[in-house]
Amino acid sequence: MRTFPLNPIFCGLVATSLSFSANAAAQKNTDTSANGEQVKLEQIVVTAQKKVENIQTVPVSVVALGMDDLGNLKMRNTQEIVSQAPNVQMLGSNGDAQLVLGMRGVTQSDYSPNGTGAVALYVDEVYMGATPLASGVQLFDLDRVEMLLGPQGTLYGKNTTGGAVNIMTTRPQMMGTSGYVEVGAGNFGYRTMTGAVDQELSDNWGARFAFTSVSNDGFVENKLAGAEDLSQIDEQAARFSLAYEGDGLDAILRVHKSRSRANPTSILLIEADGGVANGGVGIGATGYSRQDLGFHETETNNVRAKKLDLTGANLTINYGLTDYTLTSITSYDDGEYFTPEDADASPYHLLEDDFYAHTKQFTQDLRLSSDYAGPFNFIAGLFFSKDTTDGATTYRWLADFGDGTQPLPNNCEDTFFYGCYYGNSYEQTRTTKAAYLHSTYELTDEVTVTVGLRHTRDSIDIDGYSSWYGEAQNSFGQDSDGPVLGSLGLDNRSESIDDTDTSGKIGVDWAINSDLMVYGSYSTGYRGSAFNGFAFAPDEFTSVEPEELSAWEFGFKSTLQNGRTRLNGAVFRYNYENQQFLIFDAGLQFLLNAGESEIQGLELQLTTQATDKMTINAGVGLLDAEYVSMSYAGADLSGNTLPSSPETNVNIMVDYDLWESDSLWVQFHYDANYISKQYFEPFNDDRLAQPGYSIHNARLNFSFGGDAHKVGVYVKNLTDKEYATYSVDLVADWNGLFFFRGAPRTFGADYKYTF
């Protein structure tokens, strides 16, 4: 195992934060606010264990971001959540169209439309695992975001080998009429409007309507004459919530709809080894080079809009009985996903892809929670989900050869390569049934034992999996592909997989006093089997076994300085078997299982009210994630680093009140994160690695009129850092190194009116 090299600047920032808070404790332990009250941190309430708890009493490593944090961080989608969480990564596959979370080295490299991730995404306790569902989630009118690090195999179930993210929307307030509207503008033509209206309908009924609209003109400039810019945003979403409270019954119905259009591609394809081997990007002698283009410039000729649509409804009912609460969560979601990709990122039609999927999902969670006065309590439940995905993928290869300017023929029948398109389609149905029990027993007033168990039965059915080829005639001014010429060998294939898994947790936490808790646990996680949705040839039609992870974790949660500082930490060690990964090899794509991996690391999280005017949040994550047993095509990859597993990441957030009076409040906000070098593939090719980098953001808030009016100006990626969020080796077929770009510097202003 390796040691962890730390970035000195950011470690210095965190060390300064720690020492500053310690000095503040010694020098200003009696700091008071303007009204004479002693300054303390506000309590953070989470539902990480399916019940309302103070985050400092939950024996799980949790990162929680509240409404104010989310507003200052200007988060638009799940990709940006990770910036303030140690050992949490975002893998930006398919650019902004498909976002994949990773935690503590456990992530997803399979970006097929029928896949699911290793970190589960929940919105109001509803699992949004399928790609068309998760990709359609937009962040607006939120109460909080909770990130649970480590396997959550008992209360959350499958596909939580890495952890889980809970997005909790704002419920009706049941307090008269209230709401807000916020408008903003920024560079790259950025425009946004978001808001909510909350209405108390009676003593027991309340309703809330929230909406958002965000657009821009794209941050990747297309230098090709007459072509539109890329990496655009064009999103709209709305949510209606109707709540009832009374007579022991708490119920809320939410109906939501979102859509996203605009040109997504943020692909950067550069010539491998300077283009010496093959004369430029692509097969043969195209001679194309992007050497005169900047990092956020392109000459892409195939510019088409993505299509993400998500519609759904969920009903949550809590009914209180004597010593029990019965909870039912019922949901239905319908998501459609279409992402076109100009993978060659050039003026030629060399490699162009279309990814499509349409998923319908139904879920039902029914659980009983006890509230005994004695030492024993439990949560027991039954879970059912079923989703059906219609998927299709099309690849077009080398359609521009043979137009009189290129030396190679464009006849798919003759070459079976140049000028062809390859298509597949299938229907996939997944069904999950589970029963679970999470129990706690207080051995003493200070020591509590937790035991959890979950049994899961999974089935996946693929029906009508077919693949074919035809003439890729969409170049030279034509709008559609040519006719189907023949089969690629997959003709209405149907396969089934049935899995069972029992996962669980056993843990002990010890409340040494009211300000310090230590805990330890052993838990397991499970990620279900999967079919390769990118299969065209029979050899590619593979499936993978479930991932399994066992984890030891020891941590502490402490409250210091009479409530002014929280310092939490955890160390962990994983044994990770059968990690699922997608690999490219000579034009083919295989979904495979790795052998065995070992992961170890630690996290520290600090929150301190350093003075009555300044609050600091900081975190450090250290990670050592490597393959113990891994080989492919005769190459021994044992000892290589797992994808998306940087050894060090550091985050910091500072809020400082510059001015406060009866008529005006001014606040300065700064946040930043550092990520050390990381690989995105198991071969650890340095050409595809992202070196360590830092992102800095700043914001200035003005509040006046009794907080009714708020104005903010901000800048994100202050230093205009150029970085990649994902990479693929396309050298063998295209002489190219494929990357997705991160966003450049953006800035803007917004105004919020609250009533």
MITI-438495 format. One line per 4 residues: number of its first residue (from 0); their letters; for each residue x, y, z of C-alpha. Coordinates in steps of 0.5 Angstrom, whole numbers, plus 500, padded with zeros to 3 digits. Each point is the difference from the previous one (the first is absolute). Layout:
! residues N
NUM) a) X,Y,Z ~ ...
! end
This chain:
! residues 755
0) mrtf) 500,500,500 ~ 502,507,498 ~ 501,506,505 ~ 496,506,498
4) plnp) 503,507,497 ~ 496,506,502 ~ 499,506,497 ~ 504,505,504
8) ifcg) 496,506,499 ~ 493,497,501 ~ 503,496,506 ~ 502,507,503
12) lvat) 493,503,499 ~ 497,494,504 ~ 506,500,505 ~ 499,508,501
16) slsf) 492,498,501 ~ 502,495,505 ~ 505,505,504 ~ 496,506,499
20) sana) 494,496,503 ~ 504,498,506 ~ 503,507,501 ~ 493,502,500
24) aaqk) 498,496,505 ~ 506,502,505 ~ 499,507,498 ~ 492,502,499
28) ntdt) 497,494,503 ~ 495,505,502 ~ 498,503,493 ~ 493,503,500
32) sang) 496,502,494 ~ 497,507,500 ~ 494,498,504 ~ 505,497,506
36) eqvk) 499,493,499 ~ 506,495,500 ~ 501,498,492 ~ 499,493,499
40) leqi) 499,496,494 ~ 493,498,497 ~ 498,493,501 ~ 500,496,494
44) vvta) 494,495,499 ~ 501,494,495 ~ 496,494,499 ~ 506,496,498
48) qkkv) 497,494,504 ~ 493,501,498 ~ 498,504,506 ~ 501,507,502
52) eniq) 507,501,504 ~ 505,505,502 ~ 506,498,495 ~ 505,500,506
56) tvpv) 496,494,502 ~ 500,496,494 ~ 505,494,500 ~ 502,501,492
60) svva) 504,505,496 ~ 495,505,498 ~ 501,507,496 ~ 494,504,500
64) lgmd) 499,507,496 ~ 494,504,502 ~ 496,505,497 ~ 505,506,501
68) dlgn) 506,496,498 ~ 497,498,493 ~ 498,507,499 ~ 507,502,501
72) lkmr) 503,494,496 ~ 495,502,494 ~ 499,492,499 ~ 496,499,494
76) ntqe) 501,492,499 ~ 503,494,504 ~ 507,501,496 ~ 501,506,505
80) ivsq) 498,497,507 ~ 507,497,500 ~ 504,506,501 ~ 499,500,507
84) apnv) 500,493,502 ~ 507,496,502 ~ 501,494,496 ~ 494,501,495
88) qmlg) 501,501,493 ~ 496,501,494 ~ 502,497,493 ~ 497,504,495
92) sngd) 498,494,494 ~ 496,503,494 ~ 502,507,503 ~ 494,504,503
96) aqlv) 495,494,498 ~ 502,495,504 ~ 503,501,507 ~ 503,494,504
100) lgmr) 502,500,507 ~ 506,497,504 ~ 501,499,507 ~ 507,498,504
104) gvtq) 502,497,493 ~ 494,496,499 ~ 497,503,493 ~ 497,498,493
108) sdys) 504,499,494 ~ 494,497,496 ~ 496,506,497 ~ 495,496,496
112) pngt) 493,503,500 ~ 497,493,503 ~ 505,501,506 ~ 500,502,507
116) gava) 505,503,505 ~ 504,497,506 ~ 498,507,504 ~ 492,500,500
120) lyvd) 496,506,499 ~ 494,502,504 ~ 495,505,499 ~ 495,501,506
124) evym) 502,493,502 ~ 499,497,493 ~ 505,496,496 ~ 502,504,493
128) gatp) 505,494,498 ~ 499,499,493 ~ 504,505,495 ~ 493,503,497
132) lasg) 498,502,507 ~ 506,502,503 ~ 502,505,494 ~ 494,503,501
136) vqlf) 500,503,507 ~ 501,507,501 ~ 502,504,506 ~ 495,505,502
140) dldr) 496,502,506 ~ 504,495,505 ~ 500,500,507 ~ 506,496,501
144) veml) 505,495,497 ~ 503,494,504 ~ 506,496,497 ~ 501,493,504
148) lgpq) 507,497,499 ~ 501,493,500 ~ 495,494,498 ~ 493,501,503
152) gtly) 498,493,498 ~ 494,499,506 ~ 496,506,499 ~ 501,502,493
156) gknt) 502,493,497 ~ 503,499,493 ~ 504,504,496 ~ 503,504,506
160) tgga) 507,497,501 ~ 503,507,500 ~ 494,503,503 ~ 494,504,499
164) vnim) 498,507,499 ~ 493,503,503 ~ 497,506,496 ~ 495,503,505
168) ttrp) 495,505,497 ~ 497,505,504 ~ 493,498,502 ~ 494,505,501
172) qmmg) 501,504,506 ~ 493,501,503 ~ 501,507,502 ~ 495,505,496
176) tsgy) 503,502,493 ~ 507,501,498 ~ 505,499,495 ~ 506,502,496
180) vevg) 502,502,493 ~ 507,500,498 ~ 503,503,493 ~ 507,500,498
184) agnf) 505,501,494 ~ 507,498,498 ~ 505,499,495 ~ 499,496,494
188) gyrt) 493,502,500 ~ 498,497,506 ~ 493,501,502 ~ 496,498,506
192) mtga) 494,500,504 ~ 497,496,505 ~ 495,501,506 ~ 495,497,504
196) vdqe) 493,502,503 ~ 498,497,507 ~ 492,500,502 ~ 497,497,506
200) lsdn) 493,498,498 ~ 497,498,507 ~ 503,498,507 ~ 502,493,497
204) wgar) 501,502,492 ~ 506,503,497 ~ 502,501,493 ~ 507,502,496
208) faft) 501,501,493 ~ 508,501,498 ~ 503,501,493 ~ 506,501,497
212) svsn) 503,502,493 ~ 507,501,498 ~ 504,501,494 ~ 506,502,496
216) dgfv) 503,501,494 ~ 506,495,501 ~ 507,500,503 ~ 504,496,494
220) enkl) 500,505,494 ~ 499,496,493 ~ 505,503,495 ~ 497,497,495
224) agae) 496,505,495 ~ 493,500,501 ~ 500,495,506 ~ 497,501,507
228) dlsq) 504,500,506 ~ 500,494,505 ~ 499,498,507 ~ 494,504,500
232) ideq) 494,500,506 ~ 493,500,499 ~ 496,498,505 ~ 493,501,503
236) aarf) 497,496,506 ~ 494,501,505 ~ 498,496,506 ~ 493,500,504
240) slay) 499,498,507 ~ 494,499,504 ~ 500,498,507 ~ 496,498,506
244) egdg) 502,500,507 ~ 495,498,506 ~ 497,495,504 ~ 506,496,500
248) ldai) 501,500,492 ~ 505,503,496 ~ 499,499,493 ~ 503,504,494
252) lrvh) 499,499,492 ~ 505,503,496 ~ 500,500,492 ~ 506,503,496
256) ksrs) 502,501,493 ~ 506,502,497 ~ 503,501,493 ~ 507,501,497
260) ranp) 502,502,493 ~ 506,503,497 ~ 507,498,497 ~ 503,496,505
264) tsil) 507,497,497 ~ 506,503,504 ~ 505,495,496 ~ 507,501,500
268) liea) 504,495,495 ~ 507,501,499 ~ 505,497,496 ~ 504,494,504
272) dggv) 507,502,501 ~ 500,506,496 ~ 496,497,494 ~ 507,497,497
276) angg) 498,493,499 ~ 494,501,496 ~ 500,507,497 ~ 495,503,505
280) vgig) 493,498,503 ~ 497,494,497 ~ 501,494,496 ~ 505,501,494
284) atgy) 503,506,497 ~ 494,506,502 ~ 506,504,502 ~ 495,504,505
288) srqd) 503,503,506 ~ 497,505,505 ~ 507,503,502 ~ 497,507,498
292) lgfh) 494,499,505 ~ 499,502,507 ~ 498,495,505 ~ 493,503,500
296) etet) 500,500,493 ~ 498,495,494 ~ 498,499,493 ~ 494,495,501
300) nnvr) 496,499,494 ~ 494,496,503 ~ 497,504,505 ~ 493,497,502
304) akkl) 496,502,507 ~ 500,495,505 ~ 493,498,503 ~ 498,498,507
308) dltg) 493,500,503 ~ 498,498,507 ~ 493,499,502 ~ 498,497,507
312) anlt) 496,500,506 ~ 501,497,507 ~ 496,500,506 ~ 503,499,507
316) inyg) 495,498,506 ~ 502,500,507 ~ 495,498,505 ~ 501,500,508
320) ltdy) 498,494,504 ~ 501,499,507 ~ 508,499,501 ~ 500,499,492
324) tlts) 500,504,493 ~ 498,496,494 ~ 503,503,494 ~ 498,499,492
328) itsy) 504,503,495 ~ 497,499,493 ~ 503,503,493 ~ 499,500,493
332) ddge) 505,503,495 ~ 501,500,493 ~ 507,503,497 ~ 502,500,493
336) yftp) 507,501,498 ~ 504,502,493 ~ 507,502,499 ~ 503,501,494
340) edad) 508,500,500 ~ 505,503,495 ~ 505,495,503 ~ 505,503,494
344) aspy) 499,507,502 ~ 503,502,493 ~ 497,503,494 ~ 500,493,497
348) hlle) 494,494,501 ~ 505,495,503 ~ 497,498,506 ~ 493,502,502
352) ddfy) 495,496,506 ~ 493,501,502 ~ 498,497,507 ~ 493,499,501
356) ahtk) 496,497,506 ~ 493,501,502 ~ 498,497,507 ~ 494,499,504
360) qftq) 501,499,508 ~ 495,498,506 ~ 503,499,507 ~ 496,499,506
364) dlrl) 504,500,507 ~ 495,498,506 ~ 504,500,507 ~ 498,500,508
368) ssdy) 504,504,504 ~ 500,499,508 ~ 500,506,505 ~ 501,495,507
372) agpf) 502,504,506 ~ 504,494,502 ~ 507,498,497 ~ 498,497,494
376) nfia) 497,503,493 ~ 500,498,493 ~ 498,502,493 ~ 497,494,496
380) glff) 498,500,493 ~ 498,497,493 ~ 503,503,493 ~ 497,499,493
384) skdt) 503,503,494 ~ 499,499,492 ~ 503,504,494 ~ 499,499,493
388) tdga) 505,503,495 ~ 500,500,493 ~ 507,501,497 ~ 503,502,494
392) ttyr) 507,502,498 ~ 503,502,493 ~ 507,501,498 ~ 502,503,493
396) wlad) 507,498,498 ~ 504,504,495 ~ 495,503,495 ~ 504,505,497
400) fgdg) 505,496,497 ~ 499,499,492 ~ 497,507,499 ~ 506,502,495
404) tqpl) 504,503,505 ~ 502,494,504 ~ 504,494,498 ~ 496,494,503
408) pnnc) 494,497,497 ~ 493,502,503 ~ 496,493,498 ~ 498,496,507
412) edtf) 498,494,496 ~ 507,500,497 ~ 504,502,506 ~ 495,498,506
416) fygc) 504,506,504 ~ 500,506,496 ~ 494,504,499 ~ 495,495,504
420) yygn) 496,501,506 ~ 498,495,505 ~ 494,500,504 ~ 497,496,506
424) syeq) 493,500,504 ~ 497,496,505 ~ 495,500,506 ~ 503,499,507
428) trtt) 496,499,506 ~ 502,500,507 ~ 497,497,506 ~ 502,501,508
432) kaay) 497,497,506 ~ 503,501,507 ~ 498,499,507 ~ 504,504,505
436) lhst) 501,501,508 ~ 504,506,503 ~ 501,499,508 ~ 503,504,505
440) yelt) 501,497,508 ~ 503,505,505 ~ 504,496,504 ~ 501,505,505
444) devt) 498,508,500 ~ 507,501,496 ~ 501,494,496 ~ 495,498,494
448) vtvg) 501,494,495 ~ 497,500,493 ~ 498,494,496 ~ 497,500,493
452) lrht) 498,495,495 ~ 497,500,493 ~ 499,494,495 ~ 499,502,493
456) rdsi) 497,496,494 ~ 502,503,493 ~ 498,498,493 ~ 502,503,494
460) didg) 497,498,493 ~ 503,503,493 ~ 495,499,495 ~ 501,501,492
464) yssw) 507,502,500 ~ 502,501,493 ~ 506,503,496 ~ 500,502,493
468) ygea) 505,504,495 ~ 498,505,494 ~ 503,506,496 ~ 502,506,504
472) qnsf) 497,505,495 ~ 499,505,505 ~ 506,504,497 ~ 501,504,493
476) gqds) 493,504,502 ~ 496,494,501 ~ 495,500,506 ~ 499,492,502
480) dgpv) 504,494,500 ~ 499,495,494 ~ 496,493,500 ~ 502,494,504
484) lgsl) 505,496,497 ~ 500,494,505 ~ 501,497,507 ~ 506,501,504
488) gldn) 498,493,503 ~ 495,502,506 ~ 493,498,498 ~ 495,501,505
492) rses) 504,497,505 ~ 497,499,507 ~ 504,499,507 ~ 498,500,507
496) iddt) 504,501,506 ~ 497,498,507 ~ 504,502,507 ~ 499,500,507
500) dtsg) 504,504,505 ~ 500,501,508 ~ 504,506,502 ~ 500,503,507
504) kigv) 504,504,505 ~ 502,499,507 ~ 502,506,504 ~ 502,503,507
508) dwai) 500,507,502 ~ 502,503,507 ~ 497,507,502 ~ 506,502,504
512) nsdl) 497,506,502 ~ 495,505,497 ~ 505,503,496 ~ 504,493,497
516) mvyg) 498,494,497 ~ 504,494,497 ~ 498,495,496 ~ 502,494,496
520) syst) 496,495,495 ~ 501,495,495 ~ 495,500,494 ~ 499,497,493
524) gyrg) 498,503,494 ~ 497,497,494 ~ 499,502,492 ~ 496,496,496
528) safn) 502,497,493 ~ 499,503,494 ~ 500,499,492 ~ 505,504,495
532) gfaf) 495,505,497 ~ 506,501,495 ~ 500,493,497 ~ 500,500,492
536) apde) 504,493,499 ~ 498,494,503 ~ 507,500,504 ~ 498,507,503
540) ftsv) 493,497,503 ~ 503,499,507 ~ 497,501,507 ~ 503,501,506
544) epee) 500,497,507 ~ 498,504,506 ~ 505,504,504 ~ 501,499,507
548) lsaw) 503,504,505 ~ 502,499,507 ~ 502,506,505 ~ 503,502,506
552) efgf) 499,507,503 ~ 502,503,506 ~ 498,507,502 ~ 499,506,505
556) kstl) 495,506,500 ~ 502,506,505 ~ 497,506,502 ~ 505,505,502
560) qngr) 501,507,503 ~ 493,500,503 ~ 496,499,494 ~ 504,504,495
564) trln) 504,495,497 ~ 499,493,497 ~ 505,495,498 ~ 499,493,497
568) gavf) 504,495,497 ~ 500,493,498 ~ 505,495,497 ~ 498,494,496
572) ryny) 502,494,497 ~ 497,496,494 ~ 500,493,497 ~ 497,501,493
576) enqq) 499,494,495 ~ 497,500,493 ~ 500,507,498 ~ 496,501,494
580) flif) 504,504,495 ~ 499,502,492 ~ 507,499,496 ~ 501,502,492
584) dagl) 504,495,496 ~ 501,501,493 ~ 494,503,498 ~ 496,495,505
588) qfll) 497,502,507 ~ 500,495,505 ~ 496,500,507 ~ 504,496,505
592) nage) 502,498,507 ~ 506,502,504 ~ 503,495,505 ~ 502,503,506
596) seiq) 501,507,503 ~ 502,503,507 ~ 498,507,502 ~ 502,504,506
600) glel) 500,507,502 ~ 498,505,505 ~ 496,507,500 ~ 499,506,505
604) qltt) 495,505,500 ~ 500,506,503 ~ 495,505,502 ~ 501,506,504
608) qatd) 497,507,502 ~ 507,503,500 ~ 497,507,502 ~ 493,503,501
612) kmti) 501,502,493 ~ 504,494,496 ~ 498,493,499 ~ 505,495,497
616) nagv) 499,493,497 ~ 506,496,498 ~ 501,492,498 ~ 505,496,499
620) glld) 500,493,496 ~ 506,495,499 ~ 499,494,496 ~ 504,494,498
624) aeyv) 496,496,495 ~ 504,494,496 ~ 498,494,496 ~ 503,494,504
628) smsy) 498,495,495 ~ 499,503,493 ~ 502,498,493 ~ 497,501,493
632) agad) 503,498,493 ~ 506,497,503 ~ 502,506,504 ~ 500,500,508
636) lsgn) 497,506,502 ~ 501,498,508 ~ 503,506,504 ~ 496,505,495
640) tlps) 496,505,503 ~ 492,500,499 ~ 497,505,495 ~ 498,506,503
644) spet) 504,499,507 ~ 504,506,501 ~ 505,499,506 ~ 498,507,503
648) nvni) 494,505,500 ~ 499,506,504 ~ 494,505,501 ~ 499,506,503
652) mvdy) 494,505,501 ~ 501,507,503 ~ 494,504,502 ~ 502,507,503
656) dlwe) 495,506,502 ~ 503,506,497 ~ 494,505,503 ~ 494,499,504
660) sdsl) 495,506,502 ~ 493,501,500 ~ 499,501,493 ~ 506,496,496
664) wvqf) 504,494,501 ~ 506,498,496 ~ 503,493,500 ~ 506,498,496
668) hyda) 500,492,498 ~ 506,496,497 ~ 501,493,499 ~ 505,496,497
672) nyis) 502,492,499 ~ 506,497,498 ~ 501,493,496 ~ 506,497,499
676) kqyf) 502,496,494 ~ 495,494,498 ~ 499,495,495 ~ 493,499,496
680) epfn) 502,493,498 ~ 504,494,503 ~ 506,500,495 ~ 502,506,504
684) ddrl) 503,503,493 ~ 503,507,502 ~ 498,503,494 ~ 492,499,502
688) aqpg) 501,502,507 ~ 498,507,503 ~ 506,503,504 ~ 498,503,507
692) ysih) 496,507,499 ~ 496,505,504 ~ 494,503,499 ~ 498,507,504
696) narl) 494,503,500 ~ 497,507,504 ~ 494,503,501 ~ 498,507,503
700) nfsf) 493,500,503 ~ 496,507,502 ~ 493,499,504 ~ 496,506,501
704) ggda) 492,501,502 ~ 500,496,505 ~ 503,494,496 ~ 494,501,495
708) hkvg) 505,502,495 ~ 507,496,498 ~ 505,502,495 ~ 506,496,499
712) vyvk) 506,500,495 ~ 504,494,499 ~ 506,497,496 ~ 501,492,499
716) nltd) 507,497,498 ~ 503,507,502 ~ 507,498,497 ~ 497,497,493
720) keya) 503,493,502 ~ 500,496,494 ~ 498,492,502 ~ 497,494,498
724) tysv) 494,496,503 ~ 501,494,496 ~ 505,496,495 ~ 500,494,495
728) dlva) 505,497,496 ~ 499,500,493 ~ 507,500,497 ~ 499,493,497
732) dwng) 494,502,495 ~ 501,507,500 ~ 507,502,502 ~ 496,505,505
736) lfff) 500,501,508 ~ 493,502,501 ~ 498,504,506 ~ 494,504,503
740) rgap) 501,507,502 ~ 498,504,507 ~ 497,506,499 ~ 504,507,500
744) rtfg) 500,506,504 ~ 493,502,500 ~ 497,507,504 ~ 493,503,501
748) adyk) 495,503,505 ~ 494,499,502 ~ 494,503,504 ~ 495,496,505
752) ytf) 494,503,503 ~ 496,496,505 ~ 493,502,503
! end
